[in-house]
Amino acid sequence: MALDIFIIGLDQIGASVGMALAQSEMAVRSTGYDPDKELARRAQQQGVVDQVTSHPVQASQIADVVVIATLSIDVRDLLEMLGEELKAGAVVLDTSPFKAHHTSWASELLPDNRHYLGAMPIIGPEALLTEYTDLTTPRADLFQGGLLAMVVPPKTSEEAVNMALQFATAIGTTPFFLDPMEHDAVIAAVLGLPYLTAAALMKMAARAHNWREIQRIAGRLFVNATGIETSQLDKPQAYTLHLNRDVVINKLDEYIDELSGLRDLITKDDHSALETYLTEAIEARDSWLDIRRSGDWAGQDLKPSVPIERPGFLSRALGFRPQRPKDHK
């Protein structure tokens, strides 16, 4: 029997999820919603979803799975609006960045037997490592070969987790599991910090007394370093960063410490130490990109970090064997 899947938010992430589901072996009936009516209309015309709705409540009442693919600024309102309307057993998959607050909101706002899971899809290597990454156009293979970062609240049912695992497979990803705070610390490093450093570099340059000359000389390296995505609008980004300020500030402090150490290296009359620093940074990036291209995450810890009902289910589902304590001599 086909699953009713309701996707809220039809920009690149939500629309790519819809396209991937449509091309998967998973039997689904998909409904989409976006406050941008033109975007919703275009999504239906392109086969992203089977149908669109003008209001999310009605579609949520029949959905087996609700995929929230919106900005964090909208998540609490959506959970509050849909909570009592969701049918028993429904699973809410939240793809937006940062999970700690969202998990807490879901616990507060969703009735019993309605299940929230954080499920952030990671763009696959082919889509990520192209010469020019299109940040707006959806594609069915956007996540192919990538990962799905999952946050599973305690006592989540086996059925809900199984549904999330099927979703991961259908969009071409492999799931791995983090607790909410661990997830948010990673997001602060890979999304929040690049956004803020790009903004800070741009502001510093624009305020410089020689900004006129900077504009004329700046090239590709500066363009990439100040690449604030136009899709990352200032109001929702400011809200998200401020809401999660503790983890963001922690990463900013770490980055400031790193810059301070780099400044000391440049100050010293020892170009070989600076050369070593830069070489190590390049090698670390190259090593990461090699793993990202191959998808070879062997040795990475993929076990769940929070307890769920019927322990061992995730290990069985993903083919992991229980880890035994190491002998200490």
NORBELJO-V45964 format. One record per backbone hydrogen bond with DSSP energy under -1.0 kcal/mol. NH is the residue of the N-H (numbers start at 0). CO is the residue of the C=O. If there is no record, write none. Layout:
# NORBELJO-V45964
NH_CO + NH_CO
This chain:
# NORBELJO-V45964
2_26 + 4_28 + 5_64 + 6_30 + 7_66 + 8_32 + 14_10 + 15_11 + 16_12 + 17_13 + 18_14 + 19_15 + 20_16 + 21_17 + 22_18 + 28_2 + 30_4 + 31_50 + 32_6 + 36_34 + 39_35 + 40_36 + 41_37 + 42_38 + 43_39 + 44_40 + 45_41 + 46_43 + 47_42 + 50_29 + 52_31 + 59_55 + 60_56 + 61_58 + 63_3 + 64_3 + 65_90 + 66_5 + 67_92 + 68_7 + 73_70 + 74_71 + 77_73 + 78_74 + 79_75 + 80_76 + 81_77 + 82_78 + 85_81 + 88_112 + 89_86 + 90_63 + 91_114 + 92_65 + 93_116 + 94_67 + 102_98 + 103_99 + 104_100 + 105_101 + 106_102 + 107_103 + 108_104 + 109_105 + 113_110 + 114_89 + 116_91 + 117_150 + 118_93 + 119_148 + 121_146 + 123_141 + 127_123 + 128_124 + 141_138 + 144_171 + 145_142 + 147_173 + 148_119 + 149_175 + 150_117 + 155_152 + 160_156 + 161_157 + 162_158 + 163_159 + 164_160 + 165_161 + 166_162 + 167_163 + 168_164 + 169_165 + 170_166 + 171_168 + 172_167 + 173_145 + 175_147 + 177_149 + 182_178 + 183_179 + 184_180 + 185_181 + 186_182 + 187_183 + 188_184 + 189_185 + 190_186 + 191_186 + 192_187 + 194_190 + 195_191 + 196_192 + 197_193 + 198_194 + 199_195 + 200_196 + 201_197 + 202_198 + 203_199 + 204_200 + 205_201 + 206_202 + 210_207 + 213_209 + 214_210 + 216_212 + 217_213 + 222_218 + 223_219 + 224_220 + 225_221 + 226_223 + 227_225 + 231_228 + 232_230 + 236_232 + 237_233 + 238_234 + 239_235 + 240_236 + 241_237 + 242_238 + 243_239 + 244_241 + 247_243 + 248_244 + 249_245 + 250_246 + 251_247 + 252_248 + 253_249 + 254_250 + 255_251 + 256_252 + 257_253 + 258_254 + 259_255 + 260_256 + 261_257 + 262_258 + 263_259 + 264_260 + 265_261 + 266_262 + 267_263 + 269_267 + 273_269 + 274_270 + 275_271 + 276_272 + 277_273 + 278_274 + 279_275 + 280_276 + 281_277 + 282_278 + 283_279 + 284_280 + 285_281 + 286_282 + 287_283 + 288_284 + 289_285 + 290_286 + 291_287 + 292_288 + 293_289 + 294_290 + 296_294 + 299_296 + 308_155 + 312_309 + 315_311 + 316_312 + 317_313 + 319_314
